[in-house]
């Protein structure tokens, strides 16, 4: 879905940290950064990335989410990466043999928003591409957040998981209703203009003999008015429609030069 507005400035709002534990592919780091940028997250932390940092493949995959990549911090251990946070959710699609609360993305997002709103730090912990988080890493978290995926095929790409949880965070926040643009629809015309359209159309239809059965005229008029009312036309649209009707009316009145004159 293309459409980045390059005239807009990046706003670094308080948001959860995204911690990727030992990511293997630079492409996954880059696409995770892009997913973060889509929904206003910017604090990306890497724990011992396999190919080191910075990574050219990550830059290429980030699709100009440079403001996220420029702020990346690299840590040797997960403990160091979460040290300044007081709320951490571990993301996993697998059941863990530990006494750890499990919440869905909506509840997780609400708790993070409340926590950050109180001035504290929160983060989401993501595991390795092939086997996810170790139990020791999950044990560092306050709770597990998981998605309602199909159990028989539960594994998500890191960037996919980041995207879903970043979206849920934004949706639950006060930014959730702030769509990037409106539909551009003009205000509906006043009923007086709509009534004028009805009268204009019905008058022309009377002249052209459209209502061939007089007793059915009222129901046909009601059907036409119902259909036209459903359109919520603007004043400009009504003027255009009336112009079309006038054009048809004039064409109907114009004599046809190819029509044979009746013999006298």
SERO-4910 file (N, C-alpha, C, O; in steps of 0.05 Angstrom, whole numbers):
BEGIN
 pado doro    nc1    nc2    nc3   cac1   cac2   cac3    cc1    cc2    cc3    oc1    oc2    oc3
  Unk    A     17    -24      0      0      0      0     18     25      0     28     33     21
  Unk    A     22     36    -23     39     59    -26     25     85    -17      0     85    -14
  Unk    A     40    106    -13     27    132     -6     41    148     16     28    164     29
  Unk    A     67    144     20     81    159     40     81    189     33     87    196     10
  Unk    A     74    206     52     74    235     48    100    246     58    104    249     82
  Unk    A    118    252     39    145    261     47    145    289     58    166    298     68
  Unk    A    123    303     57    122    330     69    117    330     99    120    350    112
  Unk    A    109    306    109    103    304    138    129    299    154    147    285    144
  Unk    A    130    311    177    153    307    195    149    283    213    127    277    221
  Unk    A    171    269    219    170    247    237    166    257    266    180    275    275
  Unk    A    147    245    280    142    252    308    149    229    326    139    207    322
  Unk    A    167    233    344    176    212    362    159    212    388    167    223    408
  Unk    A    136    199    386    119    198    409    128    176    428    141    157    420
  Unk    A    121    178    454    127    156    472    114    130    462     90    129    457
  Unk    A    130    109    459    120     84    447    136     61    458    158     65    468
  Unk    A    126     37    455    141     13    465    167      8    449    168     13    425
  Unk    A    187     -3    462    211    -12    449    205    -39    436    190    -55    446
  Unk    A    217    -43    413    216    -69    399    244    -82    402    264    -71    392
  Unk    A    245   -105    415    271   -118    420    272   -144    403    255   -162    407
  Unk    A    291   -146    385    294   -170    369    318   -185    380    341   -175    380
  Unk    A    313   -210    389    334   -226    400    349   -242    379    337   -259    365
  Unk    A    375   -236    376    392   -251    357    380   -254    329    378   -277    319
  Unk    A    371   -232    317    360   -235    289    382   -244    271    405   -236    273
  Unk    A    375   -261    252    395   -273    234    398   -258    208    420   -254    198
  Unk    A    376   -249    197    376   -237    170    372   -207    172    354   -197    186
  Unk    A    389   -192    158    386   -163    157    360   -155    145    348   -134    153
  Unk    A    350   -171    126    324   -164    113    302   -164    134    284   -147    132
  Unk    A    303   -182    153    282   -183    174    284   -159    193    263   -149    202
  Unk    A    308   -150    198    311   -126    214    299   -102    199    285    -86    211
  Unk    A    305   -100    174    296    -78    158    266    -77    155    253    -56    157
  Unk    A    254   -100    150    224   -101    147    210    -96    173    189    -85    174
  Unk    A    223   -105    195    212    -99    222    213    -69    227    194    -57    238
  Unk    A    235    -56    219    237    -27    222    216    -13    205    204      7    214
  Unk    A    211    -23    182    191    -11    164    163    -13    177    147      6    177
  Unk    A    157    -37    189    131    -41    202    128    -22    226    107    -12    231
  Unk    A    150    -18    241    149      1    263    143     29    253    126     43    264
  Unk    A    157     37    232    153     64    222    125     68    212    114     90    214
  Unk    A    112     47    201     85     50    191     66     59    213     47     74    208
  Unk    A     71     51    238     52     57    259     64     74    282     53     75    304
  Unk    A     86     88    276     96    108    294    114     98    316    119    113    335
  Unk    A    125     74    314    144     64    333    172     70    323    177     71    299
  Unk    A    191     74    341    218     82    332    241     70    348    264     72    340
  Unk    A    235     58    371    256     48    389    261     19    383    248      1    394
  Unk    A    281     13    365    287    -14    357    314    -22    371    334     -8    369
  Unk    A    313    -45    385    337    -55    399    343    -83    389    326   -100    386
  Unk    A    368    -87    383    378   -113    373    396   -126    393    414   -114    405
  Unk    A    390   -152    398    407   -167    416    425   -185    400    415   -205    387
  Unk    A    451   -179    399    471   -196    386    462   -205    358    459   -229    353
  Unk    A    458   -186    339    450   -194    312    472   -211    299    496   -204    301
  Unk    A    465   -232    286    484   -251    275    504   -238    256    528   -243    257
  Unk    A    495   -220    238    512   -208    218    522   -180    226    532   -165    210
  Unk    A    520   -174    252    530   -148    262    512   -125    254    491   -128    241
  Unk    A    521   -102    262    506    -77    256    526    -54    253    545    -52    268
  Unk    A    521    -36    233    499    -34    214    499    -56    193    519    -70    190
  Unk    A    477    -59    179    473    -80    159    461    -68    134    439    -58    135
  Unk    A    474    -71    111    465    -59     86    438    -71     77    421    -57     67
  Unk    A    435    -97     82    410   -110     74    387   -100     90    364    -98     80
  Unk    A    392    -94    115    370    -82    131    362    -55    121    338    -49    119
  Unk    A    381    -39    113    376    -12    102    359    -15     77    340      0     73
  Unk    A    367    -33     59    352    -37     34    323    -46     39    305    -37     25
  Unk    A    319    -64     58    293    -75     64    275    -56     79    251    -59     79
  Unk    A    287    -36     92    271    -18    109    255      2     93    237     15    104
  Unk    A    260      5     67    245     22     50    242     50     61    220     61     64
  Unk    A    265     62     67    268     90     77    258     95    105    252    117    113
  Unk    A    256     73    121    250     78    149    276     84    164    283     72    184
  Unk    A    290    103    153    317    110    163    317    121    191    336    116    206
  Unk    A    296    135    198    295    146    225    294    125    246    302    129    269
  Unk    A    283    101    240    283     79    258    311     66    259    322     61    281
  Unk    A    323     61    236    349     49    235    371     66    248    390     56    260
  Unk    A    368     92    245    388    110    256    389    110    286    409    117    299
  Unk    A    367    101    298    365    100    328    369     72    339    366     68    363
  Unk    A    375     53    322    379     25    332    401     24    353    422     36    350
  Unk    A    395      9    374    416      4    394    421    -26    395    402    -42    394
  Unk    A    446    -34    398    454    -62    398    463    -69    426    479    -55    439
  Unk    A    454    -92    436    461   -102    463    472   -130    461    466   -145    442
  Unk    A    489   -137    480    501   -163    480    482   -185    491    483   -208    483
  Unk    A    464   -177    509    446   -196    521    418   -184    523    414   -159    521
  Unk    A    398   -202    525    370   -193    528    367   -177    555    352   -158    556
  Unk    A    380   -186    576    378   -172    601    386   -143    599    374   -126    610
  Unk    A    407   -138    583    416   -110    580    396    -94    563    391    -71    568
  Unk    A    383   -108    544    365    -94    526    339    -85    540    327    -66    532
  Unk    A    331    -99    561    306    -93    575    311    -80    602    292    -75    617
  Unk    A    336    -74    608    343    -65    635    328    -39    643    322    -36    667
  Unk    A    323    -21    624    310      4    632    280      3    630    266     23    634
  Unk    A    269    -20    623    240    -23    620    228    -36    645    240    -53    658
  Unk    A    203    -28    652    190    -39    675    165    -56    667    152    -67    684
  Unk    A    160    -58    641    139    -76    631    149    -88    605    154    -73    586
  Unk    A    150   -114    604    159   -128    580    140   -151    573    134   -167    591
  Unk    A    131   -152    549    115   -174    539    132   -191    520    145   -181    502
  Unk    A    132   -217    525    146   -236    507    126   -245    486    104   -253    493
  Unk    A    133   -245    461    115   -253    439    123   -282    431    146   -288    425
  Unk    A    103   -299    432    108   -327    424     81   -340    416     60   -333    426
  Unk    A     83   -359    397     59   -374    389     59   -402    401     42   -418    395
  Unk    A     80   -408    418     82   -435    430     75   -434    459     82   -415    473
  Unk    A     62   -455    469     56   -458    497     82   -462    512    100   -477    503
  Unk    A     86   -448    534    110   -451    550    103   -464    577     82   -458    589
  Unk    A    120   -481    587    116   -495    612    125   -477    635    144   -484    649
  Unk    A    111   -455    639    117   -437    661     92   -422    669     74   -418    653
  Unk    A     91   -414    694     69   -398    704     71   -369    695     83   -353    709
  Unk    A     61   -364    671     64   -337    660     36   -329    647     25   -345    632
  Unk    A     27   -306    655      1   -297    644      3   -294    614     23   -285    603
  Unk    A    -19   -301    600    -20   -299    571    -43   -280    563    -65   -284    573
  Unk    A    -37   -260    547    -57   -241    538    -57   -239    507    -38   -247    494
  Unk    A    -79   -229    497    -80   -224    468    -69   -197    461    -62   -181    478
  Unk    A    -68   -191    435    -56   -165    426    -71   -141    436    -59   -120    442
  Unk    A    -98   -142    438   -113   -118    448   -107   -112    477   -101    -89    484
  Unk    A   -108   -133    494   -102   -129    522    -73   -120    526    -67   -103    542
  Unk    A    -55   -133    511    -27   -125    513    -23    -96    506     -8    -82    519
  Unk    A    -36    -87    484    -33    -59    475    -44    -40    496    -32    -19    502
  Unk    A    -67    -47    508    -79    -29    528    -60    -26    552    -57     -4    563
  Unk    A    -48    -48    561    -30    -47    584     -5    -30    578      4    -14    595
  Unk    A      5    -34    554     29    -18    546     22     11    545     38     28    555
  Unk    A      0     18    534     -8     46    531    -12     59    559     -3     81    564
  Unk    A    -24     44    577    -28     54    604     -1     58    618      3     77    633
  Unk    A     16     39    615     42     39    628     59     62    618     71     77    634
  Unk    A     60     66    591     76     88    580     63    115    587     77    134    592
  Unk    A     36    115    588     22    140    596     29    149    624     28    173    630
  Unk    A     37    130    641     45    137    668     75    145    670     85    150    692
  Unk    A     88    146    647    116    155    646    136    133    649    160    138    652
  Unk    A    127    107    647    146     85    650    152     73    622    139     79    602
  Unk    A    173     56    622    181     43    596    170     16    593    167      0    612
  Unk    A    163      9    567    151    -17    561    164    -27    535    173    -11    519
  Unk    A    163    -53    532    175    -65    507    162    -91    500    149   -104    516
  Unk    A    167    -98    474    157   -123    463    182   -139    454    198   -130    440
  Unk    A    183   -164    464    206   -181    459    200   -201    438    181   -217    440
  Unk    A    217   -202    417    213   -220    394    237   -239    392    260   -231    396
  Unk    A    231   -264    384    253   -284    383    265   -287    356    260   -272    337
  Unk    A    281   -308    353    296   -314    329    278   -324    307    256   -335    312
  Unk    A    288   -322    282    272   -330    259    264   -360    261    242   -368    254
  Unk    A    283   -377    269    279   -406    267    265   -418    292    249   -436    289
  Unk    A    271   -408    315    260   -421    339    250   -402    361    243   -410    383
  Unk    A    248   -377    355    235   -358    373    251   -351    397    276   -350    396
  Unk    A    238   -347    419    250   -340    445    258   -364    461    243   -384    461
  Unk    A    280   -363    475    287   -383    495    269   -379    520    259   -357    525
  Unk    A    265   -401    534    249   -399    559    261   -379    579    246   -366    594
  Unk    A    288   -378    579    301   -359    598    293   -330    591    292   -313    608
  Unk    A    289   -325    565    282   -298    556    252   -292    563    245   -270    571
  Unk    A    236   -313    558    207   -310    565    205   -305    595    187   -290    604
  Unk    A    222   -318    611    221   -315    640    226   -286    649    218   -278    671
  Unk    A    241   -271    632    246   -243    639    222   -225    636    221   -202    646
  Unk    A    202   -234    621    179   -218    614    158   -218    637    158   -236    654
  Unk    A    141   -198    636    119   -197    655     95   -214    647     80   -223    664
  Unk    A     92   -218    621     70   -235    610     77   -242    582     95   -231    570
  Unk    A     62   -261    571     64   -269    543     41   -256    528     18   -256    537
  Unk    A     47   -245    504     27   -236    486     28   -254    461     49   -258    450
  Unk    A      5   -265    454      3   -282    431    -20   -274    413    -38   -260    422
  Unk    A    -20   -284    389    -40   -277    369    -59   -300    364    -52   -323    367
  Unk    A    -84   -294    356   -103   -316    351    -98   -329    324   -115   -328    306
  Unk    A    -75   -342    321    -67   -354    296    -78   -382    294    -89   -393    313
  Unk    A    -76   -394    270    -84   -422    266    -63   -440    280    -40   -439    273
  Unk    A    -72   -456    299    -52   -473    314    -35   -490    296    -12   -496    303
  Unk    A    -46   -500    274    -31   -518    257    -10   -504    240      7   -516    228
  Unk    A    -12   -477    240      8   -461    225     11   -434    238      2   -414    229
  Unk    A     24   -434    261     24   -411    279     48   -393    276     48   -370    285
  Unk    A     68   -402    262     93   -386    260     90   -362    242     80   -364    219
  Unk    A     98   -339    252     98   -314    236    126   -304    231    144   -308    247
  Unk    A    130   -292    208    155   -277    203    157   -255    224    137   -244    233
  Unk    A    182   -248    232    186   -228    253    172   -202    245    158   -190    261
  Unk    A    176   -193    220    164   -167    212    134   -169    213    121   -149    219
  Unk    A    122   -192    206     93   -195    207     83   -191    236     64   -177    241
  Unk    A     97   -204    255     89   -202    283     92   -174    293     75   -164    307
  Unk    A    114   -161    286    118   -133    294     96   -115    283     86    -98    296
  Unk    A     90   -120    257     69   -103    244     42   -106    258     29    -85    264
  Unk    A     34   -130    265      8   -134    278      7   -121    305    -12   -107    312
  Unk    A     28   -124    321     28   -113    348     32    -83    347     21    -68    364
  Unk    A     47    -73    328     50    -43    325     23    -31    317     15    -10    327
  Unk    A      9    -45    299    -17    -35    290    -37    -35    314    -52    -15    318
  Unk    A    -36    -56    330    -55    -58    353    -48    -36    373    -67    -24    385
  Unk    A    -22    -31    377    -15     -9    396    -26     18    386    -38     33    401
  Unk    A    -23     23    360    -33     49    350    -64     50    350    -75     71    356
  Unk    A    -76     28    344   -106     27    343   -117     32    371   -138     46    373
  Unk    A   -104     22    391   -114     25    419   -107     53    430   -120     62    450
  Unk    A    -88     66    418    -79     92    428    -98    114    418   -117    109    403
  Unk    A    -92    139    427   -109    161    418   -104    168    388   -117    186    378
  Unk    A    -85    154    376    -80    158    347    -96    140    330    -96    142    305
  Unk    A   -111    121    343   -124    100    328   -145    109    308   -148     96    288
  Unk    A   -158    132    313   -178    142    294   -167    162    274   -181    172    257
  Unk    A   -141    168    277   -129    189    260   -120    177    234    -96    172    230
  Unk    A   -138    174    215   -131    164    189   -115    185    174   -119    209    178
  Unk    A    -97    177    156    -79    197    143    -93    215    124    -82    236    117
  Unk    A   -117    208    115   -132    226     97   -161    219     98   -169    196    106
  Unk    A   -178    238     91   -207    233     90   -216    224     63   -200    221     44
  Unk    A   -242    220     60   -252    211     34   -257    234     15   -263    229     -9
  Unk    A   -254    259     24   -256    281      5   -285    286     -5   -289    301    -23
  Unk    A   -304    273      8   -332    276     -1   -343    303      7   -339    312     29
  Unk    A   -357    316    -12   -370    341     -6   -394    337     11   -405    315     13
  Unk    A   -403    358     25   -427    356     41   -452    351     24   -454    361      2
  Unk    A   -470    335     34   -494    328     19   -511    354     14   -512    371     32
  Unk    A   -523    355     -9   -539    379    -16   -564    381      1   -574    360     11
  Unk    A   -574    405      6   -599    407     21   -622    394      6   -621    391    -18
  Unk    A   -642    387     21   -665    372      9   -679    388    -13   -691    377    -31
  Unk    A   -678    415    -10   -692    431    -30   -680    427    -58   -694    426    -78
  Unk    A   -653    423    -60   -640    418    -85   -647    390    -95   -650    386   -119
  Unk    A   -649    371    -77   -656    344    -84   -685    343    -95   -691    329   -114
  Unk    A   -703    359    -82   -731    360    -92   -732    372   -120   -748    364   -137
  Unk    A   -715    392   -125   -714    404   -151   -705    384   -172   -715    384   -195
  Unk    A   -686    366   -165   -678    345   -183   -700    326   -189   -705    318   -212
  Unk    A   -715    318   -168   -738    300   -172   -758    312   -192   -766    299   -211
  Unk    A   -765    337   -187   -786    350   -203   -776    353   -232   -791    349   -251
  Unk    A   -750    360   -236   -739    363   -262   -740    336   -277   -750    334   -300
  Unk    A   -731    315   -264   -730    288   -277   -758    278   -283   -763    268   -305
  Unk    A   -776    281   -264   -803    270   -268   -817    285   -289   -833    274   -304
  Unk    A   -813    312   -291   -825    328   -312   -816    318   -340   -832    316   -358
  Unk    A   -790    313   -343   -779    304   -369   -790    276   -375   -797    271   -398
  Unk    A   -791    259   -355   -802    232   -359   -831    233   -367   -840    216   -383
  Unk    A   -846    252   -356   -874    255   -365   -876    262   -394   -892    252   -409
  Unk    A   -859    281   -402   -859    291   -430   -851    270   -450   -861    269   -472
  Unk    A   -832    252   -441   -822    232   -460   -839    207   -460   -833    188   -475
  Unk    A   -860    206   -443   -878    183   -443   -866    159   -428   -874    136   -433
  Unk    A   -848    164   -410   -836    142   -395   -857    128   -378   -857    103   -376
  Unk    A   -875    143   -365   -895    131   -348   -918    122   -366   -938    136   -369
  Unk    A   -916     98   -377   -936     88   -396   -962     79   -383   -983     78   -395
  Unk    A   -960     72   -357   -983     63   -342   -989     83   -320   -975     82   -300
  Unk    A  -1008    101   -323  -1013    122   -303  -1016    112   -275  -1007    125   -256
  Unk    A  -1030     89   -271  -1035     80   -244  -1009     70   -230  -1008     67   -205
  Unk    A   -988     64   -246   -963     56   -234   -944     79   -230   -922     75   -218
  Unk    A   -951    103   -239   -933    125   -237   -925    131   -208   -901    135   -204
  Unk    A   -943    132   -189   -934    138   -161   -913    119   -150   -894    128   -138
  Unk    A   -916     93   -155   -897     74   -144   -870     76   -159   -849     73   -147
  Unk    A   -871     83   -185   -846     86   -200   -831    111   -191   -807    111   -189
  Unk    A   -846    132   -185   -834    157   -176   -821    152   -148   -799    161   -143
  Unk    A   -835    137   -131   -824    131   -105   -798    115   -107   -779    120    -92
  Unk    A   -797     96   -126   -773     80   -129   -750     98   -139   -728     95   -130
  Unk    A   -756    116   -158   -735    134   -168   -725    152   -145   -700    156   -142
  Unk    A   -743    163   -130   -735    181   -109   -718    166    -87   -699    177    -76
  Unk    A   -727    142    -81   -712    126    -61   -683    121    -71   -664    123    -55
  Unk    A   -681    113    -97   -654    108   -107   -637    133   -108   -613    131   -101
  Unk    A   -648    155   -115   -632    180   -117   -625    190    -89   -604    202    -85
  Unk    A   -643    187    -70   -637    196    -43   -614    181    -31   -598    191    -15
  Unk    A   -612    155    -38   -590    139    -28   -563    148    -37   -542    142    -24
  Unk    A   -562    164    -58   -536    173    -68   -523    195    -52   -499    200    -55
  Unk    A   -537    208    -34   -526    230    -18   -511    250    -35   -488    256    -29
  Unk    A   -523    259    -57   -509    276    -76   -502    303    -64   -517    315    -48
  Unk    A   -479    314    -73   -471    341    -67   -486    360    -85   -499    352   -104
  Unk    A   -484    386    -79   -497    406    -96   -486    405   -124   -500    408   -144
  Unk    A   -459    402   -127   -447    400   -153   -457    376   -168   -462    377   -192
  Unk    A   -460    353   -155   -469    329   -168   -498    333   -178   -505    323   -199
  Unk    A   -514    346   -162   -542    351   -170   -543    369   -195   -558    365   -213
  Unk    A   -526    390   -195   -525    407   -219   -516    392   -243   -527    396   -265
  Unk    A   -497    374   -240   -488    357   -262   -511    339   -272   -515    337   -297
  Unk    A   -525    327   -254   -547    309   -262   -569    325   -276   -581    315   -295
  Unk    A   -575    348   -266   -596    365   -279   -587    373   -307   -603    376   -325
  Unk    A   -560    378   -310   -550    384   -336   -553    361   -355   -560    365   -379
  Unk    A   -549    337   -346   -552    312   -362   -582    310   -370   -588    304   -393
  Unk    A   -600    314   -351   -628    312   -357   -637    332   -377   -652    326   -396
  Unk    A   -627    357   -375   -633    378   -394   -623    371   -422   -637    376   -441
  Unk    A   -599    359   -423   -588    351   -449   -605    330   -462   -610    331   -486
  Unk    A   -614    311   -446   -631    289   -457   -658    301   -466   -669    293   -487
  Unk    A   -668    320   -451   -694    333   -458   -691    348   -484   -709    346   -501
  Unk    A   -670    363   -488   -666    378   -513   -662    359   -536   -673    364   -558
  Unk    A   -648    337   -532   -644    318   -554   -670    305   -562   -675    299   -585
  Unk    A   -687    300   -542   -713    288   -548   -731    307   -564   -746    298   -581
  Unk    A   -729    333   -558   -745    352   -572   -735    359   -600   -750    367   -617
  Unk    A   -708    354   -605   -697    361   -631   -708    343   -653   -708    319   -650
  Unk    A   -717    354   -675   -728    337   -697   -706    320   -709   -683    328   -712
  Unk    A   -714    296   -717   -695    277   -729   -696    281   -759   -717    276   -772
  Unk    A   -673    290   -771   -674    295   -800   -677    270   -817   -685    271   -840
  Unk    A   -671    247   -806   -674    222   -821   -701    210   -819   -708    190   -833
  Unk    A   -718    222   -802   -745    211   -799   -762    218   -824   -762    241   -833
  Unk    A   -775    198   -835   -792    203   -859   -817    217   -851   -831    211   -832
  Unk    A   -823    237   -868   -848    252   -863   -872    235   -872   -870    221   -892
  Unk    A   -893    237   -857   -917    221   -865   -928    231   -891   -928    255   -897
  Unk    A   -937    213   -908   -949    220   -934   -975    235   -929   -992    227   -912
  Unk    A   -979    255   -945  -1004    271   -943  -1026    257   -958  -1049    267   -959
***
